[in-house]
Amino acid sequence: MTVNELTEKIIGRAIKVHRKLGPGFLESVYQAALAYELEKAGIPFEREKDLPVPYEEIVLDVGFRCDFLVDKRVIVECKAVKEVAPIDQAQILNYLNITELQVGLLINFNVLVLKKGIKRIVNKLKE
């Protein structure tokens, strides 16, 4: 499965969660529901994945973690905010840089139509 196909599957699961729950819950509720949907769909993932930060010749173990690392290829960050801020996008881009991954999804569940809450962040996509 390509990265694009994988992100489509993740987005499909997120849309299902949003259709069932709608906006207004805490981020943790959406994360739990998305984890359930990914597992049910047989999509491998790690939740609250620690991401050490390389700095010069050392690695900083500073508790930096992403919400989901899906199939070791896509980072997913869930939000439940009024509006996604540029810092949220910078955060996921930093995650992509330190992991050397190419694609991340920033999903804000606190919108009426989830399509408006999804941002696909790309870092040097080769595919």
C-alpha positions as CSV (number, residue, x, y, z in Angstrom):
1,M,0.0,0.0,0.0
2,T,1.4,3.4,-0.9
3,V,1.6,6.3,1.5
4,N,-1.3,8.0,-0.3
5,E,-3.5,4.9,0.0
6,L,-2.6,4.7,3.7
7,T,-3.5,8.4,4.3
8,E,-6.8,7.8,2.5
9,K,-7.6,4.9,4.9
10,I,-6.7,6.9,7.9
11,I,-8.8,9.8,6.8
12,G,-11.7,7.4,6.1
13,R,-11.5,6.1,9.7
14,A,-11.3,9.7,11.1
15,I,-14.4,10.7,9.1
16,K,-16.2,7.7,10.5
17,V,-15.2,8.8,14.1
18,H,-16.4,12.4,13.4
19,R,-19.7,11.2,11.9
20,K,-20.4,9.2,15.0
21,L,-19.2,11.7,17.6
22,G,-19.4,15.1,16.0
23,P,-17.5,18.1,17.3
24,G,-17.3,19.1,20.9
25,F,-15.4,16.3,22.7
26,L,-11.9,16.5,24.2
27,E,-9.0,15.4,22.0
28,S,-8.5,12.2,24.1
29,V,-12.0,11.0,23.1
30,Y,-11.2,11.3,19.4
31,Q,-7.8,9.7,19.9
32,A,-9.4,6.7,21.6
33,A,-12.1,6.3,18.9
34,L,-9.5,6.6,16.1
35,A,-7.3,4.0,17.8
36,Y,-10.3,1.7,17.9
37,E,-11.1,2.3,14.2
38,L,-7.5,1.8,13.1
39,E,-7.3,-1.4,15.0
40,K,-10.6,-2.7,13.7
41,A,-9.4,-1.9,10.1
42,G,-6.2,-3.8,10.7
43,I,-4.0,-0.8,10.2
44,P,-0.9,-1.0,12.3
45,F,-0.1,1.9,14.6
46,E,1.7,3.1,17.7
47,R,-0.1,5.5,20.0
48,E,1.7,8.3,21.9
49,K,5.0,7.3,20.2
50,D,8.1,8.8,21.8
51,L,10.2,10.8,19.4
52,P,13.8,11.5,20.5
53,V,15.2,14.7,19.1
54,P,18.6,14.5,17.5
55,Y,20.8,17.5,18.3
56,E,24.4,17.7,17.0
57,E,26.0,14.5,18.3
58,I,23.5,13.7,21.0
59,V,19.9,12.6,21.2
60,L,17.5,14.6,23.4
61,D,15.0,12.4,25.2
62,V,12.6,15.2,26.1
63,G,9.2,13.5,26.1
64,F,8.4,14.6,22.5
65,R,5.7,12.3,21.2
66,C,3.2,12.1,18.4
67,D,-0.4,11.0,18.8
68,F,-0.1,8.2,16.3
69,L,2.6,6.7,14.1
70,V,0.7,4.7,11.6
71,D,2.4,1.8,9.8
72,K,5.8,3.4,10.6
73,R,5.1,5.8,7.7
74,V,2.5,8.4,8.6
75,I,2.3,10.7,11.7
76,V,-1.2,11.7,12.8
77,E,-1.9,14.5,15.3
78,C,-5.4,14.9,16.6
79,K,-6.7,18.2,17.7
80,A,-10.1,19.4,19.1
81,V,-9.6,23.2,18.9
82,K,-11.5,26.2,17.5
83,E,-8.9,26.7,14.9
84,V,-5.6,25.0,14.0
85,A,-2.7,27.4,14.6
86,P,0.5,27.6,12.5
87,I,2.4,26.2,15.6
88,D,0.3,23.0,15.2
89,Q,1.5,22.6,11.6
90,A,5.1,23.4,12.6
91,Q,4.8,20.7,15.3
92,I,3.9,18.0,12.8
93,L,6.6,19.2,10.4
94,N,9.2,18.9,13.2
95,Y,7.9,15.4,13.9
96,L,8.4,14.6,10.2
97,N,11.9,16.1,10.1
98,I,13.2,14.2,13.2
99,T,11.7,10.9,12.1
100,E,12.7,11.4,8.4
101,L,9.1,10.6,7.4
102,Q,7.4,12.2,4.5
103,V,3.7,12.6,5.4
104,G,1.7,13.7,8.4
105,L,-2.0,14.3,9.0
106,L,-3.2,17.1,11.3
107,I,-6.8,16.3,12.1
108,N,-9.0,18.9,14.0
109,F,-12.2,17.1,15.1
110,N,-13.8,20.3,16.4
111,V,-15.4,21.3,13.0
112,L,-18.8,20.7,11.6
113,V,-17.4,19.0,8.5
114,L,-14.2,17.0,9.1
115,K,-12.9,17.6,5.5
116,K,-12.3,21.2,6.6
117,G,-10.4,20.0,9.7
118,I,-7.8,17.9,7.9
119,K,-4.4,19.1,6.8
120,R,-2.0,16.9,5.0
121,I,1.6,17.9,5.7
122,V,4.2,16.8,3.3
123,N,8.0,16.7,3.9
124,K,10.0,15.9,0.8
125,L,7.5,13.4,-0.6
126,K,9.2,11.0,-3.0
127,E,6.1,9.0,-4.0
